[in-house]
Amino acid sequence: AICLWLSIWYCTIILRCVTIAHIDKSIPAVMIAMGINRVCRMVRMKIEHRIEWNYAGAQSSFWIGHCALTGYTAVLLGVRGFSDVQVGLTSSLMSVLTIVFQLLISNFSDHHPRIAIKKIITVLYLLAMATGGVLLAGGVPVALMMIAFALSGAFKNTIVGLFNALVMQYVNADIPVRIGWPRGVGSVVYAVCAYVLGRALEIYSPDILIPTFLCTTIVSIILVLLMPD
């Protein structure tokens, strides 16, 4: 869609310049070519900047939600009756599921190239919300909460690799987007969020973590869907 849009812009500019040259024979062909090249570069830069800022927002919201869900795992699970051993088992299960999900999702994406990566990411976000929301319910057995939390964290962890694939598709389409600074913004946001949430936990309670995770995940879904196809 991006390449098609660029092509339409490019052809429109060429037609306008050719029309001007036909009307005014005094305009040198070199000047026309330079004008076409300059306008096309401006259009490409506008698209690049839009993708980069959109990607930075998606990275930032992702890491805020990730910090809320897994950054305080021991605190979040501890208030729900988990022992230290159960917290460790839950983290281990999350790591194993992450490996399995990454293999399955990458294989699925390779065999279904027509399915947009951002749609796969959206599905993973929704699954993470559904499983993570289980921790909001009362009277849930520890075993069920352990499985739900591990699944939610694994779904979130799987998105990290897909984010790289999402932005690389623009590079492969000859759109030289910069991916370094959006990732850096995400890292800074995570650090700030970890501090802010830590202070908030002292004032309130760990019950704010799951709602924070759910709210930021909704924002993440919106920002991912806004990424150009």
Disulfide bonds with the S-S distance in Angstrom:
none
